[in-house]
Amino acid sequence: MQTATLYDQDFYAWTQHQVKLLRSGQLAELDIENLVSALEPGTMT
């Protein structure tokens, strides 16, 4: 799954996918760049 594309197309689905990856310990699969952007104050567009 291309999470960066999902991030742009469906933010809610992207967040749910990131949660699934975190809970299952699949840290290498996380969309780190967009995850950090979503968590940092004032960086989401």
N, CA, C and O atoms as CSV, one atom per row, in Angstrom:
chain,resi,resn,atom,element,x,y,z
A,1,MET,N,N,0.844,-1.183,0.000
A,1,MET,CA,C,0.000,0.000,0.000
A,1,MET,C,C,0.884,1.240,0.000
A,1,MET,O,O,1.844,1.316,0.767
A,2,GLN,N,N,0.577,2.187,-0.833
A,2,GLN,CA,C,1.343,3.429,-0.885
A,2,GLN,C,C,0.742,4.405,0.122
A,2,GLN,O,O,-0.252,5.071,-0.170
A,3,THR,N,N,1.348,4.489,1.309
A,3,THR,CA,C,0.750,5.293,2.369
A,3,THR,C,C,0.852,6.787,2.087
A,3,THR,O,O,-0.031,7.542,2.495
A,4,ALA,N,N,1.900,7.236,1.404
A,4,ALA,CA,C,2.005,8.657,1.095
A,4,ALA,C,C,0.842,9.083,0.214
A,4,ALA,O,O,0.273,10.154,0.423
A,5,THR,N,N,0.486,8.277,-0.752
A,5,THR,CA,C,-0.661,8.562,-1.598
A,5,THR,C,C,-1.940,8.517,-0.773
A,5,THR,O,O,-2.807,9.377,-0.931
A,6,LEU,N,N,-2.068,7.543,0.088
A,6,LEU,CA,C,-3.236,7.428,0.945
A,6,LEU,C,C,-3.334,8.648,1.854
A,6,LEU,O,O,-4.433,9.148,2.096
A,7,TYR,N,N,-2.227,9.126,2.349
A,7,TYR,CA,C,-2.184,10.327,3.196
A,7,TYR,C,C,-2.826,11.506,2.475
A,7,TYR,O,O,-3.598,12.259,3.069
A,8,ASP,N,N,-2.508,11.664,1.201
A,8,ASP,CA,C,-3.047,12.769,0.415
A,8,ASP,C,C,-4.516,12.560,0.051
A,8,ASP,O,O,-5.269,13.529,-0.049
A,9,GLN,N,N,-4.926,11.333,-0.145
A,9,GLN,CA,C,-6.270,11.035,-0.633
A,9,GLN,C,C,-7.296,10.847,0.480
A,9,GLN,O,O,-8.436,11.290,0.343
A,10,ASP,N,N,-6.913,10.198,1.576
A,10,ASP,CA,C,-7.867,9.867,2.640
A,10,ASP,C,C,-7.122,9.847,3.971
A,10,ASP,O,O,-6.612,8.811,4.395
A,11,PHE,N,N,-7.069,11.000,4.617
A,11,PHE,CA,C,-6.284,11.146,5.834
A,11,PHE,C,C,-6.742,10.175,6.917
A,11,PHE,O,O,-5.911,9.577,7.601
A,12,TYR,N,N,-8.048,10.012,7.080
A,12,TYR,CA,C,-8.557,9.109,8.118
A,12,TYR,C,C,-8.094,7.672,7.861
A,12,TYR,O,O,-7.625,7.001,8.781
A,13,ALA,N,N,-8.222,7.198,6.628
A,13,ALA,CA,C,-7.776,5.841,6.294
A,13,ALA,C,C,-6.272,5.708,6.526
A,13,ALA,O,O,-5.801,4.676,7.004
A,14,TRP,N,N,-5.529,6.745,6.189
A,14,TRP,CA,C,-4.083,6.745,6.408
A,14,TRP,C,C,-3.775,6.600,7.895
A,14,TRP,O,O,-2.912,5.809,8.278
A,15,THR,N,N,-4.486,7.371,8.746
A,15,THR,CA,C,-4.226,7.272,10.186
A,15,THR,C,C,-4.544,5.880,10.706
A,15,THR,O,O,-3.808,5.357,11.542
A,16,GLN,N,N,-5.617,5.272,10.234
A,16,GLN,CA,C,-5.981,3.933,10.674
A,16,GLN,C,C,-4.933,2.909,10.249
A,16,GLN,O,O,-4.631,1.975,10.992
A,17,HIS,N,N,-4.388,3.087,9.062
A,17,HIS,CA,C,-3.335,2.185,8.587
A,17,HIS,C,C,-2.068,2.343,9.441
A,17,HIS,O,O,-1.417,1.351,9.768
A,18,GLN,N,N,-1.720,3.573,9.799
A,18,GLN,CA,C,-0.543,3.812,10.627
A,18,GLN,C,C,-0.725,3.184,12.009
A,18,GLN,O,O,0.216,2.609,12.555
A,19,VAL,N,N,-1.924,3.290,12.574
A,19,VAL,CA,C,-2.222,2.671,13.869
A,19,VAL,C,C,-2.057,1.160,13.784
A,19,VAL,O,O,-1.472,0.540,14.672
A,20,LYS,N,N,-2.576,0.574,12.713
A,20,LYS,CA,C,-2.449,-0.880,12.521
A,20,LYS,C,C,-0.978,-1.297,12.474
A,20,LYS,O,O,-0.585,-2.291,13.084
A,21,LEU,N,N,-0.179,-0.533,11.750
A,21,LEU,CA,C,1.251,-0.832,11.659
A,21,LEU,C,C,1.929,-0.698,13.018
A,21,LEU,O,O,2.742,-1.545,13.388
A,22,LEU,N,N,1.608,0.344,13.758
A,22,LEU,CA,C,2.190,0.542,15.085
A,22,LEU,C,C,1.822,-0.597,16.021
A,22,LEU,O,O,2.682,-1.142,16.712
A,23,ARG,N,N,0.564,-0.950,16.042
A,23,ARG,CA,C,0.103,-2.004,16.953
A,23,ARG,C,C,0.694,-3.361,16.628
A,23,ARG,O,O,0.896,-4.183,17.521
A,24,SER,N,N,0.970,-3.599,15.365
A,24,SER,CA,C,1.525,-4.893,14.970
A,24,SER,C,C,3.055,-4.895,14.972
A,24,SER,O,O,3.677,-5.909,14.657
A,25,GLY,N,N,3.657,-3.760,15.326
A,25,GLY,CA,C,5.110,-3.680,15.412
A,25,GLY,C,C,5.821,-3.572,14.077
A,25,GLY,O,O,7.027,-3.806,13.999
A,26,GLN,N,N,5.097,-3.222,13.031
A,26,GLN,CA,C,5.681,-3.105,11.697
A,26,GLN,C,C,6.224,-1.693,11.489
A,26,GLN,O,O,5.781,-0.966,10.600
A,27,LEU,N,N,7.177,-1.325,12.313
A,27,LEU,CA,C,7.683,0.036,12.338
A,27,LEU,C,C,8.387,0.446,11.042
A,27,LEU,O,O,8.348,1.617,10.664
A,28,ALA,N,N,9.015,-0.485,10.375
A,28,ALA,CA,C,9.702,-0.171,9.121
A,28,ALA,C,C,8.730,0.215,8.017
A,28,ALA,O,O,9.125,0.834,7.029
A,29,GLU,N,N,7.469,-0.145,8.175
A,29,GLU,CA,C,6.455,0.143,7.163
A,29,GLU,C,C,5.763,1.491,7.369
A,29,GLU,O,O,4.994,1.926,6.512
A,30,LEU,N,N,6.028,2.151,8.489
A,30,LEU,CA,C,5.377,3.422,8.787
A,30,LEU,C,C,5.747,4.502,7.777
A,30,LEU,O,O,6.847,4.506,7.223
A,31,ASP,N,N,4.824,5.401,7.553
A,31,ASP,CA,C,5.044,6.578,6.708
A,31,ASP,C,C,5.589,7.680,7.621
A,31,ASP,O,O,4.865,8.600,8.000
A,32,ILE,N,N,6.866,7.575,7.965
A,32,ILE,CA,C,7.486,8.426,8.974
A,32,ILE,C,C,7.381,9.913,8.628
A,32,ILE,O,O,7.021,10.720,9.485
A,33,GLU,N,N,7.684,10.275,7.407
A,33,GLU,CA,C,7.679,11.688,7.010
A,33,GLU,C,C,6.308,12.320,7.251
A,33,GLU,O,O,6.215,13.389,7.854
A,34,ASN,N,N,5.260,11.670,6.787
A,34,ASN,CA,C,3.920,12.224,6.968
A,34,ASN,C,C,3.428,12.061,8.400
A,34,ASN,O,O,2.646,12.884,8.876
A,35,LEU,N,N,3.864,11.032,9.085
A,35,LEU,CA,C,3.488,10.835,10.476
A,35,LEU,C,C,4.034,11.973,11.334
A,35,LEU,O,O,3.310,12.526,12.163
A,36,VAL,N,N,5.279,12.318,11.146
A,36,VAL,CA,C,5.889,13.419,11.878
A,36,VAL,C,C,5.185,14.729,11.531
A,36,VAL,O,O,4.893,15.538,12.411
A,37,SER,N,N,4.918,14.927,10.261
A,37,SER,CA,C,4.229,16.134,9.824
A,37,SER,C,C,2.845,16.261,10.472
A,37,SER,O,O,2.441,17.353,10.870
A,38,ALA,N,N,2.135,15.160,10.575
A,38,ALA,CA,C,0.794,15.173,11.154
A,38,ALA,C,C,0.834,15.450,12.662
A,38,ALA,O,O,-0.119,15.995,13.220
A,39,LEU,N,N,1.936,15.075,13.316
A,39,LEU,CA,C,2.035,15.224,14.758
A,39,LEU,C,C,2.628,16.553,15.191
A,39,LEU,O,O,2.376,17.003,16.309
A,40,GLU,N,N,3.410,17.190,14.331
A,40,GLU,CA,C,4.030,18.461,14.693
A,40,GLU,C,C,3.011,19.594,14.585
A,40,GLU,O,O,2.297,19.695,13.588
A,41,PRO,N,N,2.945,20.434,15.597
A,41,PRO,CA,C,1.999,21.552,15.558
A,41,PRO,C,C,2.302,22.509,14.401
A,41,PRO,O,O,3.456,22.869,14.167
A,42,GLY,N,N,1.274,22.905,13.697
A,42,GLY,CA,C,1.410,23.909,12.650
A,42,GLY,C,C,2.023,23.450,11.356
A,42,GLY,O,O,2.365,24.286,10.520
A,43,THR,N,N,2.181,22.132,11.147
A,43,THR,CA,C,2.828,21.669,9.919
A,43,THR,C,C,1.876,21.042,8.929
A,43,THR,O,O,2.243,20.842,7.771
A,44,MET,N,N,0.659,20.724,9.348
A,44,MET,CA,C,-0.301,20.125,8.404
A,44,MET,C,C,-0.860,21.211,7.508
A,44,MET,O,O,-1.125,22.333,7.939
A,45,THR,N,N,-1.032,20.843,6.242
A,45,THR,CA,C,-1.591,21.806,5.302
A,45,THR,C,C,-3.040,21.499,5.032
A,45,THR,O,O,-3.687,22.206,4.260
